[in-house]
């Protein structure tokens, strides 16, 4: 069965109903993934999360939105992987600047394969 290598990218944005910048950031990233060559994005909202604060060492309970997309790049190819990682570093800096009250915005990338019929 043929498989097509991709790079899955995920961004986790906390949900803050009282602050529209969080919702706008989530929507902007979903649109960004749709138009950057990934061709689409999926959003899962209201994810129950528990995180250990690096600053206070206390558990934070919060709802999070997850945006994910599969980019047409092969993680095994060093140049393609570095291109994705550089892009994500800029995206993370942007999100952290807009959502400056957050300790961190989690951004992930890893290889996946789409199975063809």
C-alpha positions as CSV (number, residue, x, y, z in Angstrom):
1,X,0.0,0.0,0.0
2,X,1.7,3.3,-1.1
3,X,2.2,6.0,1.6
4,X,2.9,9.6,1.1
5,X,5.2,11.3,3.7
6,X,4.0,14.5,5.4
7,X,4.9,16.6,8.4
8,X,2.1,17.0,11.0
9,X,2.1,20.4,12.7
10,X,0.1,21.1,15.8
11,X,-0.4,24.4,17.7
12,X,-2.1,24.5,21.1
13,X,-3.8,27.8,22.0
14,X,-5.4,28.2,25.5
15,X,-9.1,29.2,25.4
16,X,-9.8,32.6,27.1
17,X,-13.4,33.5,26.4
18,X,-13.0,37.0,27.9
19,X,-10.1,37.9,25.6
20,X,-10.8,37.9,21.8
21,X,-7.1,37.9,20.9
22,X,-7.0,34.2,21.8
23,X,-9.8,33.3,19.4
24,X,-8.4,35.5,16.7
25,X,-5.0,33.9,17.0
26,X,-6.5,30.4,16.8
27,X,-8.5,31.4,13.7
28,X,-5.5,33.2,12.1
29,X,-3.3,30.1,12.5
30,X,-5.9,27.8,11.0
31,X,-6.2,30.2,8.0
32,X,-2.4,30.4,7.8
33,X,-2.1,26.6,7.6
34,X,-4.8,26.5,5.0
35,X,-3.0,29.0,2.7
36,X,0.7,28.2,3.3
37,X,0.7,25.1,1.2
38,X,-0.7,22.6,3.6
39,X,-4.1,23.1,1.9
40,X,-6.2,22.9,5.0
41,X,-6.3,22.7,8.8
42,X,-8.4,21.0,11.5
43,X,-9.4,22.6,14.8
44,X,-10.3,20.7,17.9
45,X,-11.7,23.0,20.6
46,X,-12.5,22.6,24.3
47,X,-9.7,20.1,24.9
48,X,-9.2,19.5,28.7
49,X,-5.6,20.2,29.5
50,X,-3.4,20.0,32.6
51,X,0.0,21.6,32.5
52,X,2.8,22.0,35.0
53,X,3.8,25.7,35.1
54,X,7.6,26.0,34.6
55,X,7.5,29.3,36.6
56,X,5.4,28.3,39.6
57,X,5.7,24.4,39.5
58,X,1.9,24.3,40.0
59,X,-0.6,22.4,37.9
60,X,-2.7,24.6,35.5
61,X,-6.1,23.3,34.5
62,X,-7.4,24.9,31.3
63,X,-9.3,24.4,28.1
64,X,-7.2,24.5,24.9
65,X,-7.8,24.7,21.2
66,X,-5.6,22.5,18.9
67,X,-4.9,23.5,15.3
68,X,-3.3,20.8,13.2
69,X,-2.4,20.3,9.6
70,X,-0.3,18.0,7.5
71,X,2.3,19.8,5.4
72,X,3.5,18.3,2.1
73,X,7.1,17.8,3.3
74,X,9.1,14.7,4.2
75,X,10.4,14.8,7.8
76,X,13.2,12.5,6.8
77,X,14.5,15.2,4.3
78,X,16.8,17.5,6.4
79,X,16.2,20.5,4.2
80,X,12.4,20.1,4.2
81,X,12.4,19.5,8.0
82,X,14.5,22.6,8.6
83,X,12.2,24.7,6.5
84,X,9.2,23.6,8.5
85,X,11.0,24.1,11.8
86,X,12.1,27.6,10.9
87,X,8.6,28.4,9.8
88,X,7.2,27.1,13.1
89,X,9.8,29.1,15.2
90,X,8.5,32.3,13.6
91,X,4.9,31.2,14.1
92,X,5.6,30.4,17.7
93,X,7.2,33.8,18.2
94,X,4.2,35.5,16.7
95,X,1.7,33.7,18.9
96,X,3.7,34.3,22.0
97,X,4.0,38.0,21.2
98,X,0.2,38.3,20.6
99,X,-0.6,36.2,23.7
100,X,2.2,37.7,25.8
101,X,0.5,36.7,29.1
102,X,1.1,33.0,28.4
103,X,4.1,31.2,29.7
104,X,4.4,29.3,26.5
105,X,2.5,28.3,23.3
106,X,3.1,24.6,22.5
107,X,4.0,23.9,18.8
108,X,4.7,20.4,17.6
109,X,5.9,18.8,14.4
110,X,6.4,15.1,13.6
111,X,6.3,12.7,10.6
112,X,3.1,11.1,9.4
113,X,2.2,9.1,6.4
114,X,-1.0,9.4,4.3
115,X,-2.1,6.0,3.0
116,X,-3.2,6.0,-0.6
117,X,-5.8,3.6,-2.0
